[in-house]
């Protein structure tokens, strides 16, 4: 579904991605783990079109994404839930969700919203309240639900567990795991390597703008290098 070949990107004169190769098959949950500053968020921004690519290829369902502007990538089925949530705090929960469905004017939008509320019941309870009044975990749920309102075939998730209590992190990861049964392919970027690998099919380890290790998720969890560097074992 998604293929990245030799991807390079820079901020000014500083190159931060140094030839990334990565692939995601339809129906998979694939995670990219690594320390803060490894380039994970820059990678997702390149995929969603908000960060320029200086070299390399991005192919989505056989179509080159590099020349496609960000606003058109959602139409192709690629959506992102960004790092830091980036919800519209002055709008209500429901208004945030409807903005996520801006491409659609059909009756299915209301059903999509009910599906989001079923996935995250707390959002239904707070649907008419300003999103800025939500807790951090609830805001993360809203960011994910807003992205899903765009009906993506592939969802890019950037650090969904950041700054959240462990019980909320578990809930978020369970929802991510459940997306697979709904037919949504997921590329998950996470510092929480253990939590991400537990729900993923495959994983990539990213270090200073390069992919250093790749493999099946269970193999990476058992890898002594990963256990020592990222799992604290």
C-alpha positions in Angstrom: 0.0 0.0 0.0 2.7 2.5 1.0 6.3 2.3 -0.2 9.2 4.7 0.7 12.4 4.5 -1.2 15.6 6.5 -0.5 13.6 9.3 1.2 15.6 12.3 2.1 14.5 15.6 3.7 16.1 18.6 5.2 15.4 21.7 7.3 17.4 24.4 5.5 20.9 23.1 5.0 20.5 20.3 7.6 19.5 16.9 6.3 17.4 15.0 8.8 16.3 12.0 6.8 19.2 10.1 5.1 17.7 7.7 2.6 14.7 6.0 4.3 13.4 2.7 2.9 10.1 1.5 4.3 7.0 -0.4 3.2 3.5 -1.0 4.6 1.2 -3.7 3.3 -2.5 -3.3 3.2 -4.1 -4.4 6.5 -0.9 -4.2 8.5 0.0 -2.3 11.7 3.6 -1.1 11.2 5.4 0.9 13.8 8.5 3.1 13.6 10.2 3.4 17.0 13.1 5.4 18.1 14.4 8.1 20.5 13.2 11.7 20.4 15.0 13.5 17.6 15.4 10.4 15.4 13.4 11.9 12.6 10.1 9.9 13.1 7.8 12.9 12.9 9.7 14.3 9.9 9.1 11.0 8.2 5.3 11.2 8.8 5.2 14.9 7.7 6.9 13.9 4.4 4.2 11.2 3.9 1.3 13.6 4.6 2.8 16.3 2.5 3.6 19.0 5.1 7.4 18.6 4.9 9.3 18.9 1.6 11.1 15.8 0.2 14.6 16.6 -1.1 15.1 13.1 -2.7 13.5 9.7 -3.0 10.1 8.2 -3.7 6.8 7.8 -1.9 4.3 5.6 -3.5 0.8 5.0 -2.2 -1.4 2.4 -3.9 0.8 2.6 -6.9 0.7 6.5 -7.2 3.6 8.8 -6.6 2.8 11.1 -3.7 5.8 13.4 -4.0 4.1 15.8 -6.4 0.7 15.6 -4.7 -0.1 18.5 -2.3 -1.1 17.7 1.2 -4.7 18.5 0.9 -5.1 16.0 -1.9 -3.5 13.1 -0.1 -6.5 12.7 2.1 -8.6 12.2 -1.0 -6.3 9.3 -1.9 -7.0 7.7 1.5 -4.0 8.9 3.6 -4.7 10.7 6.9 -2.6 11.8 9.8 -3.2 12.2 13.5 -0.4 14.6 14.3 2.0 14.8 17.2 0.6 17.1 19.9 -3.0 16.4 18.9 -3.4 19.9 17.3 -7.2 20.0 17.8 -9.2 23.2 17.5 -9.6 24.1 21.1 -12.2 26.8 20.7 -14.5 24.5 18.7 -16.7 21.8 20.2 -15.9 18.1 20.0 -18.5 17.6 17.4 -17.3 20.6 15.3 -13.8 19.1 15.4 -15.1 15.8 14.1 -17.1 17.4 11.3 -14.0 19.3 10.2 -12.3 15.9 9.8 -15.1 14.9 7.4 -14.7 18.1 5.3 -14.4 16.1 2.1 -17.8 14.5 2.4 -21.4 15.9 2.3 -23.3 12.6 2.3 -25.5 11.0 4.9 -22.7 8.7 6.0 -21.0 11.5 7.9 -23.5 11.2 10.8 -22.9 7.4 10.9 -19.1 8.0 10.9 -19.6 10.3 13.9 -21.6 7.6 15.7 -18.9 5.1 14.9 -16.4 7.6 16.5 -18.5 7.9 19.5 -18.8 4.1 19.8 -15.0 3.9 19.6 -14.5 6.7 22.2 -17.7 7.0 24.3 -16.3 9.9 26.4 -16.4 12.1 23.2 -20.1 11.5 22.9 -20.6 12.7 26.4 -18.7 15.8 25.7 -19.7 16.4 22.1 -21.1 19.9 22.7 -18.3 21.1 24.9 -15.2 23.0 23.8 -12.4 20.7 22.9 -9.9 22.7 24.8 -11.6 21.6 28.1 -10.8 17.9 27.4 -8.1 16.1 29.2 -4.9 15.2 27.4 -6.1 11.6 26.8 -9.5 12.8 25.6 -7.8 15.3 23.2 -5.8 12.4 21.8 -8.9 10.4 21.3 -10.5 13.3 19.5 -7.4 13.8 17.2 -7.6 10.1 16.2 -11.4 10.2 15.7 -11.1 13.4 13.6 -8.5 11.7 11.3 -10.8 8.7 11.0 -13.7 10.9 9.9 -11.7 11.4 6.7 -12.3 7.6 5.9 -8.7 6.8 5.4 -7.5 3.5 4.1 -4.1 4.3 5.8 -3.8 6.2 9.0 -0.5 7.8 10.1 -0.4 8.1 13.9 2.3 10.3 15.4 3.1 9.6 19.1 -0.4 8.9 20.3 0.8 7.9 23.8 2.8 11.1 24.4 2.3 12.5 27.9 -0.6 10.2 28.8 -1.2 8.1 31.9 -0.5 4.4 31.5 -4.1 3.4 31.7 -5.0 5.8 28.9 -2.1 4.6 26.8 -3.5 1.1 27.1 -6.9 2.3 25.9 -5.3 4.1 22.9 -3.3 1.1 21.9 -6.3 -1.1 22.1 -8.2 1.2 19.7 -5.2 1.2 17.3 -5.2 -2.6 17.4 -8.9 -2.6 16.7 -8.5 -0.5 13.6 -7.1 -3.5 11.8 -10.4 -5.3 12.0 -12.1 -2.2 10.5 -9.8 -2.5 7.4 -7.6 0.5 8.3 -3.9 0.1 7.7 -1.8 1.9 10.3 1.7 3.4 10.3 2.4 4.2 14.0 5.3 6.3 15.1 6.1 5.9 18.8 8.7 6.5 21.5 6.9 3.8 23.6 8.6 1.0 21.8 7.2 -1.9 23.9 3.6 -0.8 23.6 3.9 -0.1 19.9 5.6 -3.4 19.1 3.1 -5.4 21.1 0.3 -4.4 18.8 2.2 -4.2 15.5 2.9 -6.8 12.8 6.3 -5.3 11.9 8.6 -2.6 13.1 11.4 -0.3 12.0 13.9 1.2 14.4 15.0 4.7 13.5 18.2 6.3 14.6 19.4 9.8 13.6 17.5 9.8 10.4 18.2 6.3 9.3 16.5 2.9 9.6 18.9 0.8 11.7 16.9 -2.4 12.3 13.7 -3.9 10.8 11.8 -7.1 11.4 8.7 -8.7 12.7 7.4 -7.1 15.9 7.9 -10.1 18.1 11.4 -10.6 16.8 12.2 -7.0 17.6 10.8 -7.3 21.1 13.1 -10.3 21.6 16.2 -8.6 20.0 18.8 -7.9 22.8 19.7 -4.6 21.1 16.1 -3.4 21.2 15.5 -4.7 24.7 18.5 -2.8 26.1 18.2 0.4 24.1 14.4 0.9 24.0 12.7 -1.5 26.4 14.8 -1.0 29.4 15.3 -4.7 29.8 
